[in-house]
C-alpha cells in the first residue's frame, strides 16, 4: 500500500493539502463503503499505522474522525475501533 504522503509536488493542480489524518480517514472510509472492511470488523490502530506508514497518533485521529461520522465505534478506552457502518439498501 502506498504511504500517505506529507506534501504534494510543487505546481500540482490536483494537490491535496489535507492533513495526513484526513487523508487516512478518506482511504479507510472508502474501504468501508466498498465493503473491504465490513460491519463488525476490528480496525487495530497499530496495524493501520504500519500499513499506511503513518504514526499511531495520525491513525487515532483518523479513526476518531470516522467515529464522529458513524463509520466506526470504540466501546471503551482500551478497545479497538470496529466498523459499524452499513450501506443502506
N, C-alpha and C positions, 0 to 999 in steps of 0.2 A: 504494500500500500504506500502511496506517496505521502511524504511528510506534509504537514500543514505549514506552508511557507510563512516566513516572517514578513518579508517585503516584496511587493510586486516589482517587475522590471520597470526601469525608467521609461517613460513615454508610452506605457501600455494603456491603451484607451479602455480596455476591459479589466483593468486592475481592480482588485478587491482589497480595500484598505481596512477591512473589518479586523477586529482583534482575533487572535488565534482561537479563543474560546467560542466566539460566534461562528467562525468557520467550521470548527469541530462540531458544534451543535447542529449546523446545517447538514453536515455529512451524516451524522447519526440520525437526524430527523428523516432524511431521505431514505436511509436504510430501514428505518422503522416503517415508513409509509410504503416501501417496496416489499415488505414482509421478509426482509433479510434478518431482521430481529422481530420476533413475534411476541404477542401478548404473553407475559409471564417469564420471558427470557431475562436472565440476570445480566447486568452490564457492569462487570468489575472495572473500577476506575483504573487500577494499576495496569490491567491488561490493555485497556484502551489507550492509556498514555504511552505504553510501549509500542503498540501497533501503529499509532499515528505520530510517534516521535515528538511528543509534547510533554510538558511537566504534569505532575499529578494535580497541581493547582489549576492549570488550564482545563484539565479533564473534569474536575469537580465543578468548575464554573460552567462548563458546557452542560453537564448533567443537571445542574441547578436550573439553568435556563430551560432545558427540556421539561423539568419537573414543573416549573412555573407555567408552562404551556400544556401541561397534562399529557405529555408523551411518556413520561416515566414517573415512578413513585419511589420514595425511600421511607419505609415504615418506621425506621429507628435510626439513631445516630450511628450505631455500629453495624449497620447492614448495608448491603449493596443496593444500588438502584435497580429497579426492574421495570420492564416495559408494561405500561397499562393502556396504551393507545390501541384502539381497534378501529379499522376502517368502517365507516358507515355503509350499510348495504342498501 
